[in-house]
Amino acid sequence: MKVKDVIERHRDSLMALDGVVGIAETVFGGQPTILVLTDGTLDEATNLPGKLEGIKVRSENVGDIKAR
């Protein structure tokens, strides 16, 4: 299973969460991980799953992302 495929299947539902500004593929602790980029307002405890299709999900507060 490829992380990018799992991200594509769940992108819309993750991006629909208030406070999510992006999604990326990364490695954490040697394991493939889905990184959810937030603006700091996401209630992670209630809104983010710990795993998607067996792949760990983590978040990182990056603030607002604005196009230049």
DSSP file (Angstrom, degrees, kcal/mol; ACC not computed):
  #  RESIDUE AA STRUCTURE BP1 BP2  ACC     N-H-->O    O-->H-N    N-H-->O    O-->H-N    TCO  KAPPA ALPHA  PHI   PSI    X-CA   Y-CA   Z-CA
    1    1 A M              0   0    0      0, 0.0     2,-0.4     0, 0.0     3,-0.0   0.000 360.0 360.0 360.0 130.9    0.0    0.0    0.0
    2    2 A K    >>  -     0   0    0      1,-0.1     4,-1.7    30,-0.0     3,-0.6  -0.783 360.0-138.7 -97.1 136.5    1.4    3.4   -1.0
    3    3 A V  H 3> S+     0   0    0     -2,-0.4     4,-2.8     1,-0.2     5,-0.2   0.887 103.7  58.2 -58.7 -40.9    0.9    6.4    1.3
    4    4 A K  H 3> S+     0   0    0      1,-0.2     4,-2.2     2,-0.2    -1,-0.2   0.852 104.6  51.6 -61.8 -32.7    0.2    8.7   -1.6
    5    5 A D  H <> S+     0   0    0     -3,-0.6     4,-1.8     2,-0.2    -1,-0.2   0.897 110.3  47.9 -68.9 -40.1   -2.8    6.4   -2.6
    6    6 A V  H  X S+     0   0    0     -4,-1.7     4,-1.5     2,-0.2    -2,-0.2   0.914 110.9  51.9 -65.7 -42.2   -4.2    6.5    1.0
    7    7 A I  H  X S+     0   0    0     -4,-2.8     4,-1.5     1,-0.2     3,-0.5   0.935 108.6  50.9 -58.8 -46.7   -3.8   10.3    1.0
    8    8 A E  H  < S+     0   0    0     -4,-2.2     4,-0.4     1,-0.2    -1,-0.2   0.878 109.0  50.9 -60.3 -38.3   -5.7   10.6   -2.3
    9    9 A R  H  < S+     0   0    0     -4,-1.8    -1,-0.2     1,-0.2    -2,-0.2   0.788 123.2  30.3 -69.7 -26.6   -8.5    8.5   -0.9
   10   10 A H  H  X S+     0   0    0     -4,-1.5     4,-2.3    -3,-0.5     5,-0.3   0.399  89.0 102.1-113.2   0.6   -8.9   10.6    2.2
   11   11 A R  H  X S+     0   0    0     -4,-1.5     4,-3.1     1,-0.2     5,-0.3   0.912  81.9  49.3 -54.1 -49.7   -7.7   14.0    1.0
   12   12 A D  H  > S+     0   0    0     -4,-0.4     4,-1.2     1,-0.2    -1,-0.2   0.907 112.8  45.9 -61.2 -43.5  -11.2   15.5    0.7
   13   13 A S  H  4 S+     0   0    0      2,-0.2     4,-0.4     1,-0.2    -1,-0.2   0.882 116.3  45.7 -69.9 -36.1  -12.4   14.5    4.1
   14   14 A L  H >< S+     0   0    0     -4,-2.3     3,-1.4     1,-0.2    -2,-0.2   0.929 112.4  49.6 -70.0 -44.8   -9.1   15.7    5.8
   15   15 A M  H 3< S+     0   0    0     -4,-3.1    -1,-0.2     1,-0.3    -2,-0.2   0.732 102.1  64.6 -67.3 -20.8   -9.1   19.0    3.9
   16   16 A A  T 3< S+     0   0    0     -4,-1.2    -1,-0.3    -5,-0.3     2,-0.3   0.654  80.0 101.8 -75.6 -15.1  -12.7   19.6    4.9
   17   17 A L  S X  S-     0   0    0     -3,-1.4     3,-2.0    -4,-0.4     2,-0.1  -0.525  86.1-109.0 -72.0 132.2  -11.7   19.7    8.6
   18   18 A D  T 3  S+     0   0    0     -2,-0.3    25,-0.3     1,-0.2     3,-0.1  -0.412 104.8  25.8 -59.5 129.1  -11.6   23.3   10.0
   19   19 A G  T 3  S+     0   0    0      1,-0.3    20,-2.3    -2,-0.1     2,-0.5   0.254  87.3 122.3 100.8 -11.6   -7.9   24.2   10.5
   20   20 A V  E <   +A   38   0A   0     -3,-2.0    -1,-0.3    18,-0.2    18,-0.3  -0.741  26.0 167.8 -86.8 127.9   -6.4   21.8    8.0
   21   21 A V  E     -     0   0A   0     16,-3.0     2,-0.3    -2,-0.5    17,-0.2   0.470  61.4 -10.6-116.5  -7.1   -4.3   23.7    5.4
   22   22 A G  E     -A   37   0A   0     15,-1.4    15,-2.7    -8,-0.1     2,-0.3  -0.972  51.2-135.7-178.8 167.9   -2.4   20.8    3.7
   23   23 A I  E     +A   36   0A   0     -2,-0.3     2,-0.3    13,-0.2    13,-0.2  -0.997  24.2 174.8-139.5 140.2   -1.5   17.1    3.7
   24   24 A A  E     -A   35   0A   0     11,-2.8    11,-3.1    -2,-0.3     2,-0.4  -0.939  30.0-118.5-142.6 163.2    1.9   15.5    3.0
   25   25 A E  E     +A   34   0A   0     -2,-0.3     2,-0.3     9,-0.2     9,-0.2  -0.883  45.5 150.0-101.8 134.9    3.7   12.2    3.0
   26   26 A T  E     -A   33   0A   0      7,-2.7     7,-3.0    -2,-0.4     2,-0.4  -0.863  42.5-112.0-149.0-178.1    6.6   11.8    5.4
   27   27 A V  E     +A   32   0A   0     -2,-0.3     2,-0.4     5,-0.2    -2,-0.0  -0.997  28.8 179.4-125.1 131.0    8.5    9.3    7.5
   28   28 A F  E >  S-A   31   0A   0      3,-2.6     3,-1.7    -2,-0.4    28,-0.1  -0.992  73.1  -6.8-133.9 125.5    8.4    9.4   11.3
   29   29 A G  T 3  S-     0   0    0     -2,-0.4    -1,-0.1     1,-0.3     0, 0.0   0.820 129.5 -58.5  60.2  30.8   10.2    6.9   13.5
   30   30 A G  T 3  S+     0   0    0      1,-0.2    -1,-0.3     0, 0.0    -3,-0.0   0.502 116.8 111.0  79.2   3.9   11.1    5.0   10.4
   31   31 A Q  E <  S-A   28   0A   0     -3,-1.7    -3,-2.6     1,-0.0    -1,-0.2  -0.892  77.4-105.4-114.1 141.0    7.5    4.5    9.5
   32   32 A P  E     -A   27   0A   0      0, 0.0    24,-0.6     0, 0.0     2,-0.3  -0.392  48.5-174.0 -58.7 138.2    5.5    6.0    6.5
   33   33 A T  E     -Ab  26  56A   0     -7,-3.0    -7,-2.7    22,-0.1     2,-0.6  -0.989  29.5-131.5-142.1 144.0    3.3    8.7    7.9
   34   34 A I  E     -Ab  25  57A   0     22,-2.8    24,-2.7    -2,-0.3     2,-0.6  -0.875  26.9-154.3 -93.5 123.0    0.6   11.0    6.7
   35   35 A L  E     -Ab  24  58A   0    -11,-3.1   -11,-2.8    -2,-0.6     2,-0.6  -0.886   3.0-158.8-103.5 121.1    1.3   14.6    7.9
   36   36 A V  E     -Ab  23  59A   0     22,-3.0    24,-2.2    -2,-0.6     2,-0.4  -0.891  10.6-147.6-101.1 118.8   -1.6   16.9    8.3
   37   37 A L  E     -Ab  22  60A   0    -15,-2.7   -16,-3.0    -2,-0.6   -15,-1.4  -0.739  22.0-173.5 -89.8 129.2   -0.6   20.5    8.2
   38   38 A T  E     -Ab  20  61A   0     22,-2.7    24,-3.0    -2,-0.4    25,-1.1  -0.796  36.2-134.5-124.3 163.6   -2.8   22.8   10.4
   39   39 A D        -     0   0    0    -20,-2.3    25,-0.2    -2,-0.3   -19,-0.1   0.342  63.1 -97.9 -94.8   5.3   -3.2   26.5   11.1
   40   40 A G  S    S+     0   0    0    -21,-0.4    21,-0.1    23,-0.2   -20,-0.1   0.349 108.2  89.4  98.8  -5.9   -3.3   25.9   14.8
   41   41 A T        +     0   0    0    -22,-0.2     2,-0.2     2,-0.1   -21,-0.1   0.501  56.0 112.2-102.2  -4.7   -7.1   25.9   15.2
   42   42 A L        -     0   0    0    -23,-0.3     2,-1.4     1,-0.1     3,-0.1  -0.498  65.3-137.5 -72.3 132.4   -7.8   22.1   14.6
   43   43 A D    >>  -     0   0    0    -25,-0.3     4,-2.0    -2,-0.2     3,-0.8  -0.727  26.9-177.2 -86.1  89.0   -9.0   20.1   17.6
   44   44 A E  H 3> S+     0   0    0     -2,-1.4     4,-1.7     1,-0.2    -1,-0.2   0.827  71.1  62.9 -62.3 -35.9   -6.7   17.2   16.9
   45   45 A A  H 34 S+     0   0    0      1,-0.2    -1,-0.2     2,-0.2    -2,-0.1   0.848 118.4  25.5 -61.9 -33.9   -8.0   15.0   19.7
   46   46 A T  H <4 S+     0   0    0     -3,-0.8    -1,-0.2     3,-0.0    -2,-0.2   0.675 128.6  40.3-103.3 -19.2  -11.5   14.8   18.3
   47   47 A N  H  < S+     0   0    0     -4,-2.0    -3,-0.2     1,-0.1    -2,-0.2   0.762  97.8  69.2-105.7 -28.3  -11.0   15.4   14.6
   48   48 A L  S  < S-     0   0    0     -4,-1.7     2,-0.1    -5,-0.3    -1,-0.1  -0.795  71.2-134.5-100.3 131.4   -7.9   13.5   13.5
   49   49 A P        -     0   0    0      0, 0.0     3,-0.1     0, 0.0     8,-0.1  -0.467  13.8-132.1 -73.2 153.8   -7.7    9.8   13.3
   50   50 A G  S    S+     0   0    0      1,-0.2     7,-2.3    -2,-0.1     2,-0.3   0.789  89.7  11.0 -73.7 -28.3   -4.6    8.1   14.7
   51   51 A K  E     -C   56   0A   0      5,-0.3     2,-0.4   -18,-0.0     5,-0.2  -0.987  59.9-153.1-147.1 152.6   -4.3    6.0   11.6
   52   52 A L  E >  S-C   55   0A   0      3,-2.4     3,-2.3    -2,-0.3   -46,-0.1  -0.986  87.4 -20.1-126.4 119.4   -5.8    5.8    8.1
   53   53 A E  T 3  S-     0   0    0     -2,-0.4     3,-0.1     1,-0.3    -1,-0.1   0.851 130.6 -50.1  50.7  38.0   -5.8    2.4    6.5
   54   54 A G  T 3  S+     0   0    0      1,-0.2     2,-0.5     0, 0.0    -1,-0.3   0.426 113.0 119.9  85.8  -0.7   -3.1    1.3    8.9
   55   55 A I  E <   - C   0  52A   0     -3,-2.3    -3,-2.4   -52,-0.1    -1,-0.2  -0.863  68.1-113.2-103.1 129.3   -0.8    4.3    8.2
   56   56 A K  E     -bC  33  51A   0    -24,-0.6   -22,-2.8    -2,-0.5     2,-0.4  -0.243  26.1-149.7 -59.3 142.7    0.0    6.6   11.2
   57   57 A V  E     +b   34   0A   0     -7,-2.3     2,-0.3   -24,-0.2   -22,-0.2  -0.974  19.6 172.4-117.5 128.7   -1.4   10.2   11.0
   58   58 A R  E     -b   35   0A   0    -24,-2.7   -22,-3.0    -2,-0.4     2,-0.3  -0.876  16.9-143.6-127.2 162.5    0.5   13.1   12.6
   59   59 A S  E     -b   36   0A   0     -2,-0.3     2,-0.4   -24,-0.2   -22,-0.2  -0.914   8.4-167.2-126.9 157.2   -0.1   16.8   12.6
   60   60 A E  E     -b   37   0A   0    -24,-2.2   -22,-2.7    -2,-0.3     2,-0.7  -0.978  22.9-130.0-143.2 129.0    2.1   19.9   12.5
   61   61 A N  E     +b   38   0A   0     -2,-0.4   -22,-0.2   -24,-0.2   -24,-0.1  -0.693  36.1 160.5 -79.7 116.3    1.0   23.5   13.1
   62   62 A V        -     0   0    0    -24,-3.0   -23,-0.2    -2,-0.7    -1,-0.2   0.366  41.9-131.5-114.8   0.4    2.4   25.5   10.2
   63   63 A G        -     0   0    0    -25,-1.1    -1,-0.3     2,-0.1     2,-0.2  -0.290  57.2 -18.2  76.7-168.3    0.1   28.6   10.6
   64   64 A D        -     0   0    0    -25,-0.2     2,-0.6    -2,-0.0   -26,-0.0  -0.476  60.3-147.6 -71.5 140.0   -1.8   30.1    7.7
   65   65 A I        -     0   0    0     -2,-0.2     2,-0.4   -44,-0.0    -2,-0.1  -0.953  19.8-177.2-109.0 123.0   -0.5   29.2    4.2
   66   66 A K        -     0   0    0     -2,-0.6     2,-0.1     2,-0.0    -2,-0.0  -0.961  25.1-122.5-123.7 137.3   -1.0   32.0    1.7
   67   67 A A              0   0    0     -2,-0.4    -2,-0.0     1,-0.1     0, 0.0  -0.459 360.0 360.0 -71.2 146.7   -0.1   32.0   -2.0
   68   68 A R              0   0    0     -2,-0.1    -1,-0.1     0, 0.0    -2,-0.0   0.416 360.0 360.0-102.4 360.0    2.3   34.7   -3.2
